[in-house]
């Protein structure tokens, strides 16, 4: 890299660092003194029997969409309503029991006026997120959350940068506070995130285990010749030895190697490893995978509380589910 290119490279990095510091300073300022009314805003949303209707125009609209999505994914029914569409018939989406969360940096966004009037007319609680405490939006709202009066990060001080970052961070704070106040747990989180890597982390063993005729099952007195046929036919490299409906033991490839001498003269119960590692149907797949990794095994038999076999989880199932 030439000296000129290096200087240009460092100049751009310094510019980016300035932007990040400007926005970080504003968030730090807000963290030191969170907006008055934040607790009341959370209580209004928590007490809602409907949805949180989030709206904003322009860059505030983009932030509003994200806040609505975050609320909805953390157990608070929410939707984004475009203020322009609201003025052309979509106000009907807002009903009694809803709460409006309206974003406007200036608090004077003309496109929000119909939504504000509608909320006042039908006594729908309204929360404002704005930088200007004396603005129309702040005055009309039941709760006004005032953003710090911090400079925008752009060179001309006009492009929405710091203000939208603060609004986004405040939206996250509202969503997380509401989530924790409602006791929203991991199980519920999975309901709203069934796909992708995030959803995979909340899969239960029962969701992906093999069951029924797919299970390699033999009795303790089954000959090893028949046991090998069962193991090969089911393709998991193991066999569950079942006695009186309960798991007696497991036969793995390792057990076969350890018992090669006279193997075919033995019965399954004589070769099986007693009290094998098992999983429960309600266990997280990620937990079961951890058991397999720590013990260097490729499959786990799944038993219920009474010790009855109900499934089999193979490491390849974890890979296909995106957990591994």
C-alpha positions in Angstrom: 0.0 0.0 0.0 1.4 3.4 -1.0 1.8 6.2 1.5 -1.1 8.1 -0.2 -3.4 5.1 -0.1 -2.5 4.4 3.5 -3.3 8.0 4.4 -6.6 7.8 2.7 -7.3 4.5 4.4 -6.6 6.0 7.8 -8.7 9.1 7.1 -11.7 7.1 6.3 -11.2 4.9 9.4 -10.9 8.1 11.5 -14.2 9.5 9.9 -16.0 6.2 10.7 -14.7 6.3 14.3 -16.0 9.8 14.7 -19.4 8.8 13.6 -19.4 5.8 16.0 -18.2 7.9 18.9 -20.9 10.6 18.3 -23.6 8.0 18.3 -22.2 6.0 21.2 -21.9 9.2 23.3 -25.6 9.9 22.7 -26.6 6.4 23.7 -24.4 6.7 26.8 -26.0 10.0 27.7 -29.4 8.3 27.4 -28.3 5.3 29.5 -27.1 7.6 32.3 -30.5 9.3 32.4 -33.2 7.2 30.7 -36.2 9.2 29.5 -38.8 10.1 32.1 -42.0 8.1 31.6 -40.2 5.0 30.4 -41.7 2.9 33.2 -45.1 4.3 32.5 -44.7 3.5 28.8 -43.9 -0.1 29.6 -46.9 -0.4 31.8 -49.2 1.0 29.1 -47.9 -1.6 26.7 -48.1 -4.3 29.3 -51.6 -3.5 30.1 -52.8 -3.4 26.5 -55.3 -6.0 25.5 -54.6 -5.4 21.8 -51.3 -4.6 20.0 -48.6 -2.0 20.0 -49.1 0.0 16.8 -45.8 1.6 15.9 -45.6 4.3 13.3 -43.2 6.9 11.9 -42.3 8.5 8.6 -39.1 8.4 6.6 -36.1 7.2 8.6 -38.2 7.1 11.7 -40.5 4.8 9.8 -37.6 2.3 9.2 -36.8 2.4 12.9 -40.5 1.9 13.8 -40.7 -1.2 11.6 -37.7 -2.7 13.4 -39.2 -1.8 16.9 -42.5 -3.4 15.9 -40.7 -6.6 14.7 -38.7 -6.7 18.0 -41.8 -6.3 20.1 -43.7 -9.0 18.2 -40.8 -11.5 18.4 -40.5 -11.0 22.2 -44.1 -11.7 23.1 -45.7 -8.3 22.6 -48.2 -8.3 19.7 -47.2 -5.4 17.5 -47.5 -4.1 14.0 -46.0 -1.3 11.9 -48.5 1.1 10.4 -47.4 3.5 7.7 -48.8 7.0 8.5 -49.6 7.7 4.8 -51.5 4.5 4.5 -53.2 5.2 7.8 -54.6 8.4 6.3 -56.0 6.4 3.4 -58.1 3.8 5.1 -55.7 1.8 7.3 -56.6 3.7 10.5 -59.2 0.9 10.8 -56.3 -1.3 11.9 -56.1 0.6 15.1 -58.7 -0.6 17.6 -59.7 -0.2 21.2 -57.2 -2.0 23.5 -54.2 -1.0 21.2 -51.4 1.4 22.2 -49.8 3.7 19.7 -46.0 4.2 19.7 -45.2 7.1 17.4 -41.7 8.2 16.4 -40.8 11.6 15.1 -37.5 13.4 15.7 -39.0 16.8 15.4 -42.4 15.9 16.8 -44.0 17.8 14.0 -44.2 15.2 11.3 -47.3 16.2 9.3 -48.1 12.7 8.1 -48.7 11.6 11.7 -51.4 14.1 12.3 -54.3 11.9 11.3 -53.1 9.0 13.4 -52.7 11.4 16.4 -56.2 12.8 16.0 -57.6 9.3 15.6 -55.9 8.1 18.8 -57.2 11.1 20.7 -60.7 10.7 19.3 -61.0 7.0 20.4 -59.1 7.3 23.6 -56.2 5.1 22.4 -53.1 5.5 24.6 -50.3 7.1 22.8 -46.5 7.0 23.5 -44.3 9.5 21.7 -40.6 9.1 20.9 -39.2 12.5 20.0 -36.3 14.9 20.6 -38.4 17.9 21.2 -40.3 18.0 24.5 -42.6 20.9 23.4 -43.6 19.5 20.1 -47.1 18.7 19.0 -46.5 15.0 19.3 -45.0 15.2 22.8 -47.9 17.4 24.0 -50.6 15.1 22.5 -49.1 11.9 23.9 -50.0 10.2 27.1 -46.3 9.5 27.6 -43.5 11.4 25.9 -40.1 9.7 25.7 -37.6 12.5 25.0 -34.4 11.6 23.1 -31.2 13.4 24.0 -30.5 16.6 22.2 -27.3 15.3 20.7 -25.8 16.3 17.3 -26.3 14.2 14.3 -23.2 12.3 13.2 -23.1 13.6 9.6 -20.8 16.5 8.6 -23.7 18.9 7.9 -25.6 17.8 11.0 -28.9 17.1 9.2 -28.9 13.4 8.0 -30.8 11.2 10.6 -28.0 9.3 12.2 -27.6 9.9 16.0 -31.3 10.5 16.4 -32.4 7.3 14.6 -29.8 5.3 16.5 -31.1 6.6 19.8 -34.7 5.8 18.8 -33.7 2.3 17.8 -31.8 1.8 21.1 -34.8 3.1 23.1 -37.1 0.8 21.2 -34.9 -2.2 22.2 -34.9 -1.0 25.8 -38.7 -0.9 25.8 -39.0 -4.3 24.2 -36.6 -6.0 26.6 -38.1 -4.3 29.6 -41.5 -5.5 28.5 -40.2 -8.9 27.7 -38.7 -9.3 31.2 -41.7 -7.8 33.0 -43.9 -10.4 31.2 -41.6 -13.2 32.2 -41.1 -14.1 28.5 -39.0 -17.4 28.5 -36.9 -19.3 26.1 -39.7 -21.7 25.3 -41.9 -18.9 24.2 -39.1 -17.2 22.3 -38.8 -20.4 20.2 -42.4 -20.2 19.2 -41.7 -16.9 17.4 -38.4 -18.0 16.0 -38.9 -21.5 14.6 -36.6 -21.0 11.6 -32.9 -20.6 11.1 -30.0 -20.9 13.5 -31.8 -19.1 16.3 -34.8 -21.4 16.1 -32.6 -24.5 16.0 -31.1 -23.6 19.3 -34.5 -24.1 20.9 -35.4 -27.4 19.3 -36.3 -30.2 21.7 -35.1 -33.8 21.2 -38.7 -34.9 20.7 -38.9 -32.5 17.6 -36.3 -34.5 15.6 -35.8 -37.9 17.2 -36.5 -41.1 15.3 -39.5 -43.1 16.7 -41.5 -46.3 16.1 -40.4 -48.8 13.5 -37.2 -46.7 12.8 -35.8 -47.7 16.2 -33.3 -50.6 16.3 -34.7 -52.7 19.1 -33.8 -56.3 20.3 -34.6 -58.4 23.4 -31.9 -59.5 25.8 -32.1 -63.1 24.5 -31.9 -62.1 20.8 -28.9 -63.8 19.2 -26.1 -61.6 18.1 -26.6 -62.7 14.5 -30.2 -61.2 14.5 -28.9 -58.2 16.5 -26.3 -57.4 13.8 -29.1 -57.6 11.1 -31.2 -55.2 13.1 -28.3 -52.8 13.6 -27.4 -52.9 9.9 -31.0 -52.6 8.7 -31.8 -49.5 10.8 -28.4 -47.8 10.0 -27.7 -46.1 13.3 -24.8 -48.3 14.4 -26.5 -49.1 17.7 -29.2 -51.3 19.1 -31.4 -50.8 22.1 -31.9 -53.8 24.3 -35.4 -53.8 25.7 -36.7 -55.9 28.6 -40.2 -55.7 29.9 -40.7 -52.4 28.0 -37.7 -50.7 29.6 -34.2 -50.0 28.4 -31.9 -52.8 29.5 -28.8 -51.6 27.7 -27.3 -50.6 24.4 -25.1 -52.3 21.9 -22.7 -50.1 19.9 -19.9 -50.7 17.4 -17.5 -50.4 20.4 -19.3 -53.2 22.2 -19.0 -55.4 19.1 -15.2 -54.8 18.9 -14.8 -55.5 22.7 -16.7 -58.8 22.4 -15.3 -60.1 19.1 -14.1 -63.3 20.7 -17.1 -65.6 20.6 -19.5 -62.8 19.6 -21.8 -65.0 17.6 -22.3 -67.4 20.4 -23.7 -64.7 22.7 -27.0 -63.1 23.2 -27.7 -59.3 23.0 -28.1 -59.0 26.8 -24.6 -60.4 27.3 -22.9 -57.9 25.0 -24.9 -54.8 25.9 -23.6 -51.9 28.0 -25.9 -51.5 30.9 -27.2 -48.0 32.1 -26.2 -46.2 28.9 -26.2 -42.4 28.5 -29.7 -41.3 27.5 -31.7 -38.2 26.6 -35.2 -37.1 27.6 -37.8 -36.0 24.9 -38.0 -32.5 26.5 -34.2 -31.9 26.5 -32.9 -29.2 24.2 -31.2 -30.7 21.2 -28.2 -28.5 21.9 -27.9 -30.1 25.4 -28.1 -33.6 23.9 -25.5 -32.7 21.4 -23.2 -31.5 24.2 -23.6 -34.9 25.9 -22.6 -36.7 22.6 -19.6 -34.4 22.1 -18.3 -34.7 25.6 -18.6 -38.5 25.5 -17.5 -38.9 21.9 -20.6 -40.9 20.9 -22.8 -40.5 17.8 -26.2 -41.3 19.1 -28.4 -41.2 22.2 -31.4 -43.3 23.1 -34.3 -41.3 24.3 -36.3 -42.5 27.3 -39.2 -41.2 29.3 -39.3 -40.7 33.1 -40.2 -44.4 33.6 -37.2 -45.6 31.5 -39.2 -46.7 28.5 -37.6 -46.2 25.1 -39.4 -43.6 23.1 -36.8 -42.5 20.5 -33.3 -42.2 19.2 -31.3 -39.0 18.4 -28.3 -39.3 16.0 -25.6 -36.6 15.6 -26.5 -36.4 11.9 -30.0 -35.2 13.0 -28.5 -32.4 14.9 -26.4 -31.4 11.9 -29.5 -31.4 9.6 -31.4 -29.3 12.1 -28.6 -26.7 12.1 -27.8 -27.2 15.8 -24.2 -28.5 15.4 
